[in-house]
Protein backbone atom coordinates (compact mmCIF):
# COMPACT_ATOMS: atom_id res chain seq x y z
CA UNK A 1 0.00 0.00 0.00
CA UNK A 2 1.16 3.54 -0.63
CA UNK A 3 2.25 5.93 2.08
CA UNK A 4 0.69 9.39 2.04
CA UNK A 5 1.95 12.31 4.11
CA UNK A 6 -0.57 14.96 5.07
CA UNK A 7 1.39 18.16 5.74
CA UNK A 8 -0.49 21.03 7.38
CA UNK A 9 -0.32 24.43 9.01
CA UNK A 10 -3.23 25.02 11.33
CA UNK A 11 -3.35 28.10 13.52
CA UNK A 12 -6.80 27.50 15.04
CA UNK A 13 -7.03 23.72 14.34
CA UNK A 14 -9.57 24.02 11.51
CA UNK A 15 -7.18 22.55 8.93
CA UNK A 16 -6.04 19.96 11.49
CA UNK A 17 -9.62 18.70 11.89
CA UNK A 18 -10.03 18.38 8.12
CA UNK A 19 -6.68 16.58 7.88
CA UNK A 20 -7.77 14.07 10.54
CA UNK A 21 -10.91 13.32 8.49
CA UNK A 22 -8.86 12.83 5.33
CA UNK A 23 -6.47 10.59 7.28
CA UNK A 24 -9.35 8.47 8.55
CA UNK A 25 -10.81 8.05 5.06
CA UNK A 26 -7.49 7.04 3.54
CA UNK A 27 -6.74 4.58 6.34
CA UNK A 28 -10.16 2.98 5.86
CA UNK A 29 -9.05 2.24 2.29
CA UNK A 30 -5.81 0.64 3.51
CA UNK A 31 -3.48 3.56 2.82
CA UNK A 32 -0.66 4.26 5.28
CA UNK A 33 -0.98 7.88 6.38
CA UNK A 34 1.33 10.07 8.43
CA UNK A 35 0.28 13.52 9.60
CA UNK A 36 2.89 16.30 9.87
CA UNK A 37 2.92 20.01 10.49
CA UNK A 38 5.28 22.66 9.17
CA UNK A 39 7.46 24.68 11.55
CA UNK A 40 5.81 27.72 13.11
CA UNK A 41 6.98 31.05 11.71
CA UNK A 42 5.07 33.37 14.02
CA UNK A 43 6.63 34.48 17.28
CA UNK A 44 5.11 33.51 20.64
CA UNK A 45 4.18 37.16 21.12
CA UNK A 46 2.15 37.21 17.91
CA UNK A 47 0.54 33.84 18.70
CA UNK A 48 -0.48 35.17 22.11
CA UNK A 49 -2.02 38.31 20.58
CA UNK A 50 -3.95 36.11 18.14
CA UNK A 51 -5.20 33.92 21.03
CA UNK A 52 -3.88 30.89 19.19
CA UNK A 53 -4.33 27.54 20.94
CA UNK A 54 -1.33 25.23 21.44
CA UNK A 55 -0.22 23.38 18.33
CA UNK A 56 -1.48 19.81 17.83
CA UNK A 57 0.84 17.08 19.04
CA UNK A 58 2.06 15.94 15.63
CA UNK A 59 5.63 15.86 14.31
CA UNK A 60 7.16 18.67 12.29
CA UNK A 61 8.09 17.61 8.75
CA UNK A 62 11.75 17.73 7.71
CA UNK A 63 13.36 17.62 4.30
CA UNK A 64 14.65 14.13 5.05
CA UNK A 65 11.09 12.88 5.70
CA UNK A 66 9.95 13.79 2.19
CA UNK A 67 11.76 10.93 0.45
CA UNK A 68 9.76 8.30 2.37
CA UNK A 69 6.31 9.19 1.03
CA UNK A 70 4.59 8.07 -2.14
CA UNK A 71 2.27 11.09 -2.17
CA UNK A 72 1.57 14.34 -0.32
CA UNK A 73 -1.55 16.23 0.66
CA UNK A 74 -1.05 19.82 1.79
CA UNK A 75 -3.47 21.74 3.92
mmCIF file of the N, C-alpha and C atoms, coordinates in Angstrom:
data_MODEL
# 
_entry.id   MODEL 
# 
loop_
_atom_site.group_PDB 
_atom_site.id 
_atom_site.type_symbol 
_atom_site.label_atom_id 
_atom_site.label_alt_id 
_atom_site.label_comp_id 
_atom_site.label_asym_id 
_atom_site.label_entity_id 
_atom_site.label_seq_id 
_atom_site.pdbx_PDB_ins_code 
_atom_site.Cartn_x 
_atom_site.Cartn_y 
_atom_site.Cartn_z 
_atom_site.occupancy 
_atom_site.B_iso_or_equiv 
_atom_site.pdbx_formal_charge 
_atom_site.auth_seq_id 
_atom_site.auth_comp_id 
_atom_site.auth_asym_id 
_atom_site.auth_atom_id 
_atom_site.pdbx_PDB_model_num 
ATOM 1   N N  . UNK A 1 1  ? 0.835   -1.191 0.000  1.00 0.00 ? 1  UNK A N  1 
ATOM 2   C CA . UNK A 1 1  ? 0.000   0.000  0.000  1.00 0.00 ? 1  UNK A CA 1 
ATOM 3   C C  . UNK A 1 1  ? 0.878   1.253  0.000  1.00 0.00 ? 1  UNK A C  1 
ATOM 4   N N  . UNK A 1 2  ? 0.384   2.293  -0.604 1.00 0.00 ? 2  UNK A N  1 
ATOM 5   C CA . UNK A 1 2  ? 1.156   3.542  -0.634 1.00 0.00 ? 2  UNK A CA 1 
ATOM 6   C C  . UNK A 1 2  ? 1.167   4.230  0.733  1.00 0.00 ? 2  UNK A C  1 
ATOM 7   N N  . UNK A 1 3  ? 2.153   5.091  0.890  1.00 0.00 ? 3  UNK A N  1 
ATOM 8   C CA . UNK A 1 3  ? 2.252   5.929  2.081  1.00 0.00 ? 3  UNK A CA 1 
ATOM 9   C C  . UNK A 1 3  ? 2.010   7.370  1.673  1.00 0.00 ? 3  UNK A C  1 
ATOM 10  N N  . UNK A 1 4  ? 1.047   7.999  2.332  1.00 0.00 ? 4  UNK A N  1 
ATOM 11  C CA . UNK A 1 4  ? 0.687   9.386  2.045  1.00 0.00 ? 4  UNK A CA 1 
ATOM 12  C C  . UNK A 1 4  ? 1.011   10.230 3.270  1.00 0.00 ? 4  UNK A C  1 
ATOM 13  N N  . UNK A 1 5  ? 1.693   11.343 3.043  1.00 0.00 ? 5  UNK A N  1 
ATOM 14  C CA . UNK A 1 5  ? 1.953   12.305 4.110  1.00 0.00 ? 5  UNK A CA 1 
ATOM 15  C C  . UNK A 1 5  ? 0.977   13.454 3.959  1.00 0.00 ? 5  UNK A C  1 
ATOM 16  N N  . UNK A 1 6  ? 0.279   13.775 5.025  1.00 0.00 ? 6  UNK A N  1 
ATOM 17  C CA . UNK A 1 6  ? -0.571  14.964 5.073  1.00 0.00 ? 6  UNK A CA 1 
ATOM 18  C C  . UNK A 1 6  ? 0.221   16.011 5.836  1.00 0.00 ? 6  UNK A C  1 
ATOM 19  N N  . UNK A 1 7  ? 0.540   17.109 5.171  1.00 0.00 ? 7  UNK A N  1 
ATOM 20  C CA . UNK A 1 7  ? 1.390   18.161 5.738  1.00 0.00 ? 7  UNK A CA 1 
ATOM 21  C C  . UNK A 1 7  ? 0.546   19.421 5.879  1.00 0.00 ? 7  UNK A C  1 
ATOM 22  N N  . UNK A 1 8  ? 0.447   19.933 7.128  1.00 0.00 ? 8  UNK A N  1 
ATOM 23  C CA . UNK A 1 8  ? -0.485  21.029 7.382  1.00 0.00 ? 8  UNK A CA 1 
ATOM 24  C C  . UNK A 1 8  ? 0.161   22.177 8.158  1.00 0.00 ? 8  UNK A C  1 
ATOM 25  N N  . UNK A 1 9  ? -0.510  23.322 8.076  1.00 0.00 ? 9  UNK A N  1 
ATOM 26  C CA . UNK A 1 9  ? -0.320  24.427 9.010  1.00 0.00 ? 9  UNK A CA 1 
ATOM 27  C C  . UNK A 1 9  ? -1.716  24.772 9.488  1.00 0.00 ? 9  UNK A C  1 
ATOM 28  N N  . UNK A 1 10 ? -1.899  24.789 10.789 1.00 0.00 ? 10 UNK A N  1 
ATOM 29  C CA . UNK A 1 10 ? -3.233  25.021 11.329 1.00 0.00 ? 10 UNK A CA 1 
ATOM 30  C C  . UNK A 1 10 ? -3.137  25.896 12.567 1.00 0.00 ? 10 UNK A C  1 
ATOM 31  N N  . UNK A 1 11 ? -3.454  27.166 12.406 1.00 0.00 ? 11 UNK A N  1 
ATOM 32  C CA . UNK A 1 11 ? -3.353  28.096 13.521 1.00 0.00 ? 11 UNK A CA 1 
ATOM 33  C C  . UNK A 1 11 ? -4.439  27.848 14.561 1.00 0.00 ? 11 UNK A C  1 
ATOM 34  N N  . UNK A 1 12 ? -5.676  27.683 14.112 1.00 0.00 ? 12 UNK A N  1 
ATOM 35  C CA . UNK A 1 12 ? -6.800  27.496 15.041 1.00 0.00 ? 12 UNK A CA 1 
ATOM 36  C C  . UNK A 1 12 ? -7.397  26.094 14.981 1.00 0.00 ? 12 UNK A C  1 
ATOM 37  N N  . UNK A 1 13 ? -6.674  25.148 14.405 1.00 0.00 ? 13 UNK A N  1 
ATOM 38  C CA . UNK A 1 13 ? -7.026  23.720 14.344 1.00 0.00 ? 13 UNK A CA 1 
ATOM 39  C C  . UNK A 1 13 ? -8.117  23.379 13.330 1.00 0.00 ? 13 UNK A C  1 
ATOM 40  N N  . UNK A 1 14 ? -8.565  24.336 12.520 1.00 0.00 ? 14 UNK A N  1 
ATOM 41  C CA . UNK A 1 14 ? -9.568  24.018 11.505 1.00 0.00 ? 14 UNK A CA 1 
ATOM 42  C C  . UNK A 1 14 ? -8.994  23.061 10.460 1.00 0.00 ? 14 UNK A C  1 
ATOM 43  N N  . UNK A 1 15 ? -7.824  23.384 9.945  1.00 0.00 ? 15 UNK A N  1 
ATOM 44  C CA . UNK A 1 15 ? -7.182  22.546 8.935  1.00 0.00 ? 15 UNK A CA 1 
ATOM 45  C C  . UNK A 1 15 ? -6.798  21.201 9.546  1.00 0.00 ? 15 UNK A C  1 
ATOM 46  N N  . UNK A 1 16 ? -6.385  21.201 10.795 1.00 0.00 ? 16 UNK A N  1 
ATOM 47  C CA . UNK A 1 16 ? -6.040  19.962 11.492 1.00 0.00 ? 16 UNK A CA 1 
ATOM 48  C C  . UNK A 1 16 ? -7.241  19.014 11.538 1.00 0.00 ? 16 UNK A C  1 
ATOM 49  N N  . UNK A 1 17 ? -8.417  19.540 11.827 1.00 0.00 ? 17 UNK A N  1 
ATOM 50  C CA . UNK A 1 17 ? -9.623  18.697 11.887 1.00 0.00 ? 17 UNK A CA 1 
ATOM 51  C C  . UNK A 1 17 ? -9.953  18.104 10.518 1.00 0.00 ? 17 UNK A C  1 
ATOM 52  N N  . UNK A 1 18 ? -9.796  18.891 9.468  1.00 0.00 ? 18 UNK A N  1 
ATOM 53  C CA . UNK A 1 18 ? -10.029 18.381 8.116  1.00 0.00 ? 18 UNK A CA 1 
ATOM 54  C C  . UNK A 1 18 ? -8.996  17.306 7.785  1.00 0.00 ? 18 UNK A C  1 
ATOM 55  N N  . UNK A 1 19 ? -7.736  17.543 8.150  1.00 0.00 ? 19 UNK A N  1 
ATOM 56  C CA . UNK A 1 19 ? -6.679  16.577 7.876  1.00 0.00 ? 19 UNK A CA 1 
ATOM 57  C C  . UNK A 1 19 ? -6.938  15.252 8.586  1.00 0.00 ? 19 UNK A C  1 
ATOM 58  N N  . UNK A 1 20 ? -7.443  15.303 9.809  1.00 0.00 ? 20 UNK A N  1 
ATOM 59  C CA . UNK A 1 20 ? -7.767  14.070 10.539 1.00 0.00 ? 20 UNK A CA 1 
ATOM 60  C C  . UNK A 1 20 ? -8.874  13.292 9.820  1.00 0.00 ? 20 UNK A C  1 
ATOM 61  N N  . UNK A 1 21 ? -9.850  13.989 9.256  1.00 0.00 ? 21 UNK A N  1 
ATOM 62  C CA . UNK A 1 21 ? -10.914 13.319 8.495  1.00 0.00 ? 21 UNK A CA 1 
ATOM 63  C C  . UNK A 1 21 ? -10.361 12.670 7.226  1.00 0.00 ? 21 UNK A C  1 
ATOM 64  N N  . UNK A 1 22 ? -9.486  13.381 6.536  1.00 0.00 ? 22 UNK A N  1 
ATOM 65  C CA . UNK A 1 22 ? -8.861  12.831 5.333  1.00 0.00 ? 22 UNK A CA 1 
ATOM 66  C C  . UNK A 1 22 ? -8.025  11.607 5.712  1.00 0.00 ? 22 UNK A C  1 
ATOM 67  N N  . UNK A 1 23 ? -7.275  11.714 6.805  1.00 0.00 ? 23 UNK A N  1 
ATOM 68  C CA . UNK A 1 23 ? -6.474  10.594 7.280  1.00 0.00 ? 23 UNK A CA 1 
ATOM 69  C C  . UNK A 1 23 ? -7.353  9.381  7.557  1.00 0.00 ? 23 UNK A C  1 
ATOM 70  N N  . UNK A 1 24 ? -8.455  9.579  8.225  1.00 0.00 ? 24 UNK A N  1 
ATOM 71  C CA . UNK A 1 24 ? -9.355  8.468  8.550  1.00 0.00 ? 24 UNK A CA 1 
ATOM 72  C C  . UNK A 1 24 ? -9.877  7.797  7.280  1.00 0.00 ? 24 UNK A C  1 
ATOM 73  N N  . UNK A 1 25 ? -10.294 8.602  6.308  1.00 0.00 ? 25 UNK A N  1 
ATOM 74  C CA . UNK A 1 25 ? -10.810 8.048  5.062  1.00 0.00 ? 25 UNK A CA 1 
ATOM 75  C C  . UNK A 1 25 ? -9.770  7.247  4.301  1.00 0.00 ? 25 UNK A C  1 
ATOM 76  N N  . UNK A 1 26 ? -8.551  7.764  4.233  1.00 0.00 ? 26 UNK A N  1 
ATOM 77  C CA . UNK A 1 26 ? -7.489  7.040  3.544  1.00 0.00 ? 26 UNK A CA 1 
ATOM 78  C C  . UNK A 1 26 ? -7.141  5.740  4.254  1.00 0.00 ? 26 UNK A C  1 
ATOM 79  N N  . UNK A 1 27 ? -7.065  5.788  5.582  1.00 0.00 ? 27 UNK A N  1 
ATOM 80  C CA . UNK A 1 27 ? -6.737  4.585  6.338  1.00 0.00 ? 27 UNK A CA 1 
ATOM 81  C C  . UNK A 1 27 ? -7.818  3.524  6.207  1.00 0.00 ? 27 UNK A C  1 
ATOM 82  N N  . UNK A 1 28 ? -9.073  3.938  6.080  1.00 0.00 ? 28 UNK A N  1 
ATOM 83  C CA . UNK A 1 28 ? -10.157 2.978  5.863  1.00 0.00 ? 28 UNK A CA 1 
ATOM 84  C C  . UNK A 1 28 ? -10.000 2.243  4.534  1.00 0.00 ? 28 UNK A C  1 
ATOM 85  N N  . UNK A 1 29 ? -9.302  2.861  3.594  1.00 0.00 ? 29 UNK A N  1 
ATOM 86  C CA . UNK A 1 29 ? -9.046  2.244  2.291  1.00 0.00 ? 29 UNK A CA 1 
ATOM 87  C C  . UNK A 1 29 ? -7.713  1.496  2.267  1.00 0.00 ? 29 UNK A C  1 
ATOM 88  N N  . UNK A 1 30 ? -7.044  1.403  3.417  1.00 0.00 ? 30 UNK A N  1 
ATOM 89  C CA . UNK A 1 30 ? -5.809  0.643  3.507  1.00 0.00 ? 30 UNK A CA 1 
ATOM 90  C C  . UNK A 1 30 ? -4.532  1.418  3.235  1.00 0.00 ? 30 UNK A C  1 
ATOM 91  N N  . UNK A 1 31 ? -4.647  2.727  3.088  1.00 0.00 ? 31 UNK A N  1 
ATOM 92  C CA . UNK A 1 31 ? -3.478  3.560  2.817  1.00 0.00 ? 31 UNK A CA 1 
ATOM 93  C C  . UNK A 1 31 ? -2.771  3.866  4.141  1.00 0.00 ? 31 UNK A C  1 
ATOM 94  N N  . UNK A 1 32 ? -1.446  3.838  4.119  1.00 0.00 ? 32 UNK A N  1 
ATOM 95  C CA . UNK A 1 32 ? -0.661  4.260  5.283  1.00 0.00 ? 32 UNK A CA 1 
ATOM 96  C C  . UNK A 1 32 ? -0.557  5.780  5.249  1.00 0.00 ? 32 UNK A C  1 
ATOM 97  N N  . UNK A 1 33 ? -0.953  6.426  6.337  1.00 0.00 ? 33 UNK A N  1 
ATOM 98  C CA . UNK A 1 33 ? -0.983  7.883  6.380  1.00 0.00 ? 33 UNK A CA 1 
ATOM 99  C C  . UNK A 1 33 ? -0.186  8.377  7.582  1.00 0.00 ? 33 UNK A C  1 
ATOM 100 N N  . UNK A 1 34 ? 0.625   9.399  7.347  1.00 0.00 ? 34 UNK A N  1 
ATOM 101 C CA . UNK A 1 34 ? 1.330   10.073 8.434  1.00 0.00 ? 34 UNK A CA 1 
ATOM 102 C C  . UNK A 1 34 ? 0.997   11.556 8.367  1.00 0.00 ? 34 UNK A C  1 
ATOM 103 N N  . UNK A 1 35 ? 0.663   12.114 9.505  1.00 0.00 ? 35 UNK A N  1 
ATOM 104 C CA . UNK A 1 35 ? 0.281   13.522 9.602  1.00 0.00 ? 35 UNK A CA 1 
ATOM 105 C C  . UNK A 1 35 ? 1.457   14.320 10.154 1.00 0.00 ? 35 UNK A C  1 
ATOM 106 N N  . UNK A 1 36 ? 1.792   15.416 9.466  1.00 0.00 ? 36 UNK A N  1 
ATOM 107 C CA . UNK A 1 36 ? 2.890   16.297 9.867  1.00 0.00 ? 36 UNK A CA 1 
ATOM 108 C C  . UNK A 1 36 ? 2.417   17.737 9.848  1.00 0.00 ? 36 UNK A C  1 
ATOM 109 N N  . UNK A 1 37 ? 3.133   18.577 10.596 1.00 0.00 ? 37 UNK A N  1 
ATOM 110 C CA . UNK A 1 37 ? 2.916   20.013 10.494 1.00 0.00 ? 37 UNK A CA 1 
ATOM 111 C C  . UNK A 1 37 ? 4.214   20.681 10.068 1.00 0.00 ? 37 UNK A C  1 
ATOM 112 N N  . UNK A 1 38 ? 4.095   21.888 9.536  1.00 0.00 ? 38 UNK A N  1 
ATOM 113 C CA . UNK A 1 38 ? 5.282   22.662 9.170  1.00 0.00 ? 38 UNK A CA 1 
ATOM 114 C C  . UNK A 1 38 ? 5.730   23.460 10.393 1.00 0.00 ? 38 UNK A C  1 
ATOM 115 N N  . UNK A 1 39 ? 6.982   23.887 10.416 1.00 0.00 ? 39 UNK A N  1 
ATOM 116 C CA . UNK A 1 39 ? 7.461   24.675 11.546 1.00 0.00 ? 39 UNK A CA 1 
ATOM 117 C C  . UNK A 1 39 ? 6.698   26.003 11.657 1.00 0.00 ? 39 UNK A C  1 
ATOM 118 N N  . UNK A 1 40 ? 6.490   26.432 12.869 1.00 0.00 ? 40 UNK A N  1 
ATOM 119 C CA . UNK A 1 40 ? 5.814   27.716 13.114 1.00 0.00 ? 40 UNK A CA 1 
ATOM 120 C C  . UNK A 1 40 ? 6.740   28.860 12.733 1.00 0.00 ? 40 UNK A C  1 
ATOM 121 N N  . UNK A 1 41 ? 6.186   29.879 12.085 1.00 0.00 ? 41 UNK A N  1 
ATOM 122 C CA . UNK A 1 41 ? 6.982   31.050 11.705 1.00 0.00 ? 41 UNK A CA 1 
ATOM 123 C C  . UNK A 1 41 ? 6.612   32.282 12.522 1.00 0.00 ? 41 UNK A C  1 
ATOM 124 N N  . UNK A 1 42 ? 5.475   32.234 13.202 1.00 0.00 ? 42 UNK A N  1 
ATOM 125 C CA . UNK A 1 42 ? 5.065   33.369 14.019 1.00 0.00 ? 42 UNK A CA 1 
ATOM 126 C C  . UNK A 1 42 ? 5.733   33.294 15.386 1.00 0.00 ? 42 UNK A C  1 
ATOM 127 N N  . UNK A 1 43 ? 6.017   34.440 15.954 1.00 0.00 ? 43 UNK A N  1 
ATOM 128 C CA . UNK A 1 43 ? 6.625   34.475 17.284 1.00 0.00 ? 43 UNK A CA 1 
ATOM 129 C C  . UNK A 1 43 ? 5.570   34.151 18.343 1.00 0.00 ? 43 UNK A C  1 
ATOM 130 N N  . UNK A 1 44 ? 6.032   33.775 19.530 1.00 0.00 ? 44 UNK A N  1 
ATOM 131 C CA . UNK A 1 44 ? 5.113   33.506 20.641 1.00 0.00 ? 44 UNK A CA 1 
ATOM 132 C C  . UNK A 1 44 ? 4.288   34.743 20.968 1.00 0.00 ? 44 UNK A C  1 
ATOM 133 N N  . UNK A 1 45 ? 4.895   35.917 20.849 1.00 0.00 ? 45 UNK A N  1 
ATOM 134 C CA . UNK A 1 45 ? 4.182   37.164 21.118 1.00 0.00 ? 45 UNK A CA 1 
ATOM 135 C C  . UNK A 1 45 ? 3.000   37.336 20.167 1.00 0.00 ? 45 UNK A C  1 
ATOM 136 N N  . UNK A 1 46 ? 3.226   37.092 18.897 1.00 0.00 ? 46 UNK A N  1 
ATOM 137 C CA . UNK A 1 46 ? 2.149   37.208 17.906 1.00 0.00 ? 46 UNK A CA 1 
ATOM 138 C C  . UNK A 1 46 ? 1.086   36.141 18.159 1.00 0.00 ? 46 UNK A C  1 
ATOM 139 N N  . UNK A 1 47 ? 1.495   34.915 18.431 1.00 0.00 ? 47 UNK A N  1 
ATOM 140 C CA . UNK A 1 47 ? 0.538   33.843 18.705 1.00 0.00 ? 47 UNK A CA 1 
ATOM 141 C C  . UNK A 1 47 ? -0.332  34.182 19.921 1.00 0.00 ? 47 UNK A C  1 
ATOM 142 N N  . UNK A 1 48 ? 0.266   34.771 20.922 1.00 0.00 ? 48 UNK A N  1 
ATOM 143 C CA . UNK A 1 48 ? -0.484  35.175 22.114 1.00 0.00 ? 48 UNK A CA 1 
ATOM 144 C C  . UNK A 1 48 ? -1.508  36.250 21.760 1.00 0.00 ? 48 UNK A C  1 
ATOM 145 N N  . UNK A 1 49 ? -1.110  37.231 20.991 1.00 0.00 ? 49 UNK A N  1 
ATOM 146 C CA . UNK A 1 49 ? -2.024  38.308 20.583 1.00 0.00 ? 49 UNK A CA 1 
ATOM 147 C C  . UNK A 1 49 ? -3.173  37.779 19.730 1.00 0.00 ? 49 UNK A C  1 
ATOM 148 N N  . UNK A 1 50 ? -2.916  36.716 18.979 1.00 0.00 ? 50 UNK A N  1 
ATOM 149 C CA . UNK A 1 50 ? -3.953  36.110 18.136 1.00 0.00 ? 50 UNK A CA 1 
ATOM 150 C C  . UNK A 1 50 ? -4.815  35.109 18.912 1.00 0.00 ? 50 UNK A C  1 
ATOM 151 N N  . UNK A 1 51 ? -4.492  34.893 20.186 1.00 0.00 ? 51 UNK A N  1 
ATOM 152 C CA . UNK A 1 51 ? -5.203  33.923 21.031 1.00 0.00 ? 51 UNK A CA 1 
ATOM 153 C C  . UNK A 1 51 ? -5.174  32.524 20.401 1.00 0.00 ? 51 UNK A C  1 
ATOM 154 N N  . UNK A 1 52 ? -4.031  32.184 19.845 1.00 0.00 ? 52 UNK A N  1 
ATOM 155 C CA . UNK A 1 52 ? -3.877  30.887 19.185 1.00 0.00 ? 52 UNK A CA 1 
ATOM 156 C C  . UNK A 1 52 ? -3.761  29.789 20.232 1.00 0.00 ? 52 UNK A C  1 
ATOM 157 N N  . UNK A 1 53 ? -4.459  28.678 20.023 1.00 0.00 ? 53 UNK A N  1 
ATOM 158 C CA . UNK A 1 53 ? -4.325  27.542 20.942 1.00 0.00 ? 53 UNK A CA 1 
ATOM 159 C C  . UNK A 1 53 ? -2.978  26.857 20.722 1.00 0.00 ? 53 UNK A C  1 
ATOM 160 N N  . UNK A 1 54 ? -2.578  25.987 21.647 1.00 0.00 ? 54 UNK A N  1 
ATOM 161 C CA . UNK A 1 54 ? -1.330  25.225 21.439 1.00 0.00 ? 54 UNK A CA 1 
ATOM 162 C C  . UNK A 1 54 ? -1.413  24.392 20.160 1.00 0.00 ? 54 UNK A C  1 
ATOM 163 N N  . UNK A 1 55 ? -0.274  24.185 19.556 1.00 0.00 ? 55 UNK A N  1 
ATOM 164 C CA . UNK A 1 55 ? -0.217  23.383 18.328 1.00 0.00 ? 55 UNK A CA 1 
ATOM 165 C C  . UNK A 1 55 ? -0.591  21.930 18.620 1.00 0.00 ? 55 UNK A C  1 
ATOM 166 N N  . UNK A 1 56 ? -1.177  21.236 17.632 1.00 0.00 ? 56 UNK A N  1 
ATOM 167 C CA . UNK A 1 56 ? -1.478  19.813 17.829 1.00 0.00 ? 56 UNK A CA 1 
ATOM 168 C C  . UNK A 1 56 ? -0.186  19.024 18.058 1.00 0.00 ? 56 UNK A C  1 
ATOM 169 N N  . UNK A 1 57 ? -0.320  17.914 18.728 1.00 0.00 ? 57 UNK A N  1 
ATOM 170 C CA . UNK A 1 57 ? 0.836   17.080 19.043 1.00 0.00 ? 57 UNK A CA 1 
ATOM 171 C C  . UNK A 1 57 ? 1.137   16.134 17.878 1.00 0.00 ? 57 UNK A C  1 
ATOM 172 N N  . UNK A 1 58 ? 1.650   16.722 16.795 1.00 0.00 ? 58 UNK A N  1 
ATOM 173 C CA . UNK A 1 58 ? 2.059   15.937 15.628 1.00 0.00 ? 58 UNK A CA 1 
ATOM 174 C C  . UNK A 1 58 ? 3.468   16.386 15.232 1.00 0.00 ? 58 UNK A C  1 
ATOM 175 N N  . UNK A 1 59 ? 4.241   15.507 14.625 1.00 0.00 ? 59 UNK A N  1 
ATOM 176 C CA . UNK A 1 59 ? 5.633   15.864 14.315 1.00 0.00 ? 59 UNK A CA 1 
ATOM 177 C C  . UNK A 1 59 ? 5.735   16.952 13.247 1.00 0.00 ? 59 UNK A C  1 
ATOM 178 N N  . UNK A 1 60 ? 6.844   17.649 13.297 1.00 0.00 ? 60 UNK A N  1 
ATOM 179 C CA . UNK A 1 60 ? 7.159   18.668 12.291 1.00 0.00 ? 60 UNK A CA 1 
ATOM 180 C C  . UNK A 1 60 ? 7.919   17.979 11.157 1.00 0.00 ? 60 UNK A C  1 
ATOM 181 N N  . UNK A 1 61 ? 7.478   18.224 9.931  1.00 0.00 ? 61 UNK A N  1 
ATOM 182 C CA . UNK A 1 61 ? 8.089   17.612 8.751  1.00 0.00 ? 61 UNK A CA 1 
ATOM 183 C C  . UNK A 1 61 ? 9.508   18.159 8.550  1.00 0.00 ? 61 UNK A C  1 
ATOM 184 N N  . UNK A 1 62 ? 10.396  17.311 8.080  1.00 0.00 ? 62 UNK A N  1 
ATOM 185 C CA . UNK A 1 62 ? 11.753  17.732 7.714  1.00 0.00 ? 62 UNK A CA 1 
ATOM 186 C C  . UNK A 1 62 ? 11.990  17.364 6.256  1.00 0.00 ? 62 UNK A C  1 
ATOM 187 N N  . UNK A 1 63 ? 13.004  17.936 5.686  1.00 0.00 ? 63 UNK A N  1 
ATOM 188 C CA . UNK A 1 63 ? 13.356  17.624 4.297  1.00 0.00 ? 63 UNK A CA 1 
ATOM 189 C C  . UNK A 1 63 ? 13.650  16.139 4.151  1.00 0.00 ? 63 UNK A C  1 
ATOM 190 N N  . UNK A 1 64 ? 14.298  15.553 5.123  1.00 0.00 ? 64 UNK A N  1 
ATOM 191 C CA . UNK A 1 64 ? 14.650  14.131 5.048  1.00 0.00 ? 64 UNK A CA 1 
ATOM 192 C C  . UNK A 1 64 ? 13.417  13.230 5.049  1.00 0.00 ? 64 UNK A C  1 
ATOM 193 N N  . UNK A 1 65 ? 12.321  13.679 5.674  1.00 0.00 ? 65 UNK A N  1 
ATOM 194 C CA . UNK A 1 65 ? 11.092  12.885 5.698  1.00 0.00 ? 65 UNK A CA 1 
ATOM 195 C C  . UNK A 1 65 ? 10.455  12.755 4.313  1.00 0.00 ? 65 UNK A C  1 
ATOM 196 N N  . UNK A 1 66 ? 10.667  13.729 3.464  1.00 0.00 ? 66 UNK A N  1 
ATOM 197 C CA . UNK A 1 66 ? 9.949   13.792 2.186  1.00 0.00 ? 66 UNK A CA 1 
ATOM 198 C C  . UNK A 1 66 ? 10.227  12.600 1.274  1.00 0.00 ? 66 UNK A C  1 
ATOM 199 N N  . UNK A 1 67 ? 11.400  12.029 1.350  1.00 0.00 ? 67 UNK A N  1 
ATOM 200 C CA . UNK A 1 67 ? 11.761  10.926 0.454  1.00 0.00 ? 67 UNK A CA 1 
ATOM 201 C C  . UNK A 1 67 ? 11.018  9.634  0.770  1.00 0.00 ? 67 UNK A C  1 
ATOM 202 N N  . UNK A 1 68 ? 10.401  9.545  1.939  1.00 0.00 ? 68 UNK A N  1 
ATOM 203 C CA . UNK A 1 68 ? 9.765   8.298  2.366  1.00 0.00 ? 68 UNK A CA 1 
ATOM 204 C C  . UNK A 1 68 ? 8.300   8.174  1.952  1.00 0.00 ? 68 UNK A C  1 
ATOM 205 N N  . UNK A 1 69 ? 7.733   9.219  1.392  1.00 0.00 ? 69 UNK A N  1 
ATOM 206 C CA . UNK A 1 69 ? 6.312   9.195  1.033  1.00 0.00 ? 69 UNK A CA 1 
ATOM 207 C C  . UNK A 1 69 ? 6.111   8.910  -0.448 1.00 0.00 ? 69 UNK A C  1 
ATOM 208 N N  . UNK A 1 70 ? 4.975   8.288  -0.743 1.00 0.00 ? 70 UNK A N  1 
ATOM 209 C CA . UNK A 1 70 ? 4.590   8.069  -2.141 1.00 0.00 ? 70 UNK A CA 1 
ATOM 210 C C  . UNK A 1 70 ? 3.762   9.230  -2.676 1.00 0.00 ? 70 UNK A C  1 
ATOM 211 N N  . UNK A 1 71 ? 3.105   9.952  -1.762 1.00 0.00 ? 71 UNK A N  1 
ATOM 212 C CA . UNK A 1 71 ? 2.266   11.090 -2.166 1.00 0.00 ? 71 UNK A CA 1 
ATOM 213 C C  . UNK A 1 71 ? 2.132   12.054 -0.993 1.00 0.00 ? 71 UNK A C  1 
ATOM 214 N N  . UNK A 1 72 ? 1.737   13.291 -1.321 1.00 0.00 ? 72 UNK A N  1 
ATOM 215 C CA . UNK A 1 72 ? 1.572   14.338 -0.324 1.00 0.00 ? 72 UNK A CA 1 
ATOM 216 C C  . UNK A 1 72 ? 0.199   14.993 -0.485 1.00 0.00 ? 72 UNK A C  1 
ATOM 217 N N  . UNK A 1 73 ? -0.363  15.383 0.634  1.00 0.00 ? 73 UNK A N  1 
ATOM 218 C CA . UNK A 1 73 ? -1.553  16.227 0.663  1.00 0.00 ? 73 UNK A CA 1 
ATOM 219 C C  . UNK A 1 73 ? -1.184  17.417 1.540  1.00 0.00 ? 73 UNK A C  1 
ATOM 220 N N  . UNK A 1 74 ? -1.383  18.613 1.026  1.00 0.00 ? 74 UNK A N  1 
ATOM 221 C CA . UNK A 1 74 ? -1.051  19.820 1.786  1.00 0.00 ? 74 UNK A CA 1 
ATOM 222 C C  . UNK A 1 74 ? -2.324  20.523 2.216  1.00 0.00 ? 74 UNK A C  1 
ATOM 223 N N  . UNK A 1 75 ? -2.299  21.025 3.433  1.00 0.00 ? 75 UNK A N  1 
ATOM 224 C CA . UNK A 1 75 ? -3.469  21.736 3.924  1.00 0.00 ? 75 UNK A CA 1 
ATOM 225 C C  . UNK A 1 75 ? -3.086  22.860 4.839  1.00 0.00 ? 75 UNK A C  1 
# 
